[in-house]
Amino acid sequence: MPTPIIRSYAIVGLTAFLLCLAVPARAQYKPRPLNDPATGEQYHIEVGAGFWTPSAEMSVSSESLGIVGTTIDFKKDLGLTDQRFRAFQLILRPAKRHKFRAQAIPIKYDATNTLTRELVFNGIKYKVGLPVNSSLDWKAYRFGYEYDFVSRNRGFAGLILEAKYTDVRVQLDTPLAGLSEFAHARAPIPAIGGIVRFYVMPNISITGELTGFDLPASVSETYNAHYADIDVYGTVNLTNNIGVQAGYRSLDVGYVVETDTGSFVMRGLYFGAVLRY
């Protein structure tokens, strides 16, 4: 076969080979839009609800009439058992980096137990062997503002400023002895913290959040308090408007007011869902 013909076949074959490579590559290439937020990050209002099942470690003491109270352990002394609670959350997002947040968790425990040691509460002595009905009603509210100083299509990092309003009422009743006493503490607590979210897939995110406040004993001899709230959760966004969540939350509140003390620690898993508009 003459050399020119061989050369022509070679050129045609090489051209066909290059076209075969180029066509799939062109078919696979899809230019990404300049602004493509992850699924679930395009909204102005987000409403969330879920169930939290924490383990509780709680104690309180209350002085009255100059009589120092016993530090009462709610599980060991009063027979408190772990419960499941509902949680509600609202986020208003007027702009991409700005969010106004509100959350409410109504917490209530009721228990009946026979005392195995003597307790002093609000100046009243509760003797060994008495049956005691106890209740703890804790309304935990959060109102805050979040500014995301880092905002990307696949995640963000932000600063949180909050006011955590805590309202706790503890009551002990002994029907046989005709005794009934309660202690009530409520106060807004300022808090500061941060939040980080990263999308491991376009519709699946991991979020970590920490807020807290600490007033050490060195500031005041008669009053100190701390508040630490840690929340780590994952979200699967089924659409831009609907998502499901699972996470772990730790809430630690403590105070000392003169001779009165309170310690409330709750840690556990939660599950919920969010709706966005």
C-alpha angles and dihedrals in degrees: 000000000000116000095241091057092049089050091051092051090049093052092048092048093048091048091051091049093051091048090053089055095044098050097058091043091052091046091053096049115094117171111231118231116251092239115036111152118198118263108279098027098094107085145101099204127037123184120188135184133175150139125267121197106189132172109236132218109181137162136167140180128193128192125205135171090007092300111128113227129233118252099248119207108211095211102038098037104028103028097241114176129200116268141189119248137192121239129198130193137183127190123187113195112187092168136016096260099033127078134171112205136196130177135177130191115179106205122190133167129184124184143164122207142155112242117246094186137029116270132194115204125170090347093306123116118223111198130219114273096028117131108234129196111206135183135185119195113187122177110193116190131175127196118177154146125233126199116190105211089179116046123171135157091256101040150334145220123214149174120242126205114186147172110212112199113203123188115179127177122181121188133184123194128183108185094187093056096034093237126145126167136160140188122209128194127174134162143143110251121200116223138181131194148123145259133211127188128184129182111223087183130013090265103026122077139179117211131190123190133180129178129165152146134209130192104184125211089248089072095055133012094210104035136044134148143173136197126188124175120182121182126178119173146153126226129202109198109207089185136346088274104041132050140161125217142198125182152141124250132190120193120185121179125170137166143176119199109178100298097344117097138181134184122183119176122172126175131170153103126295137189130200151139136242133210121199136193 
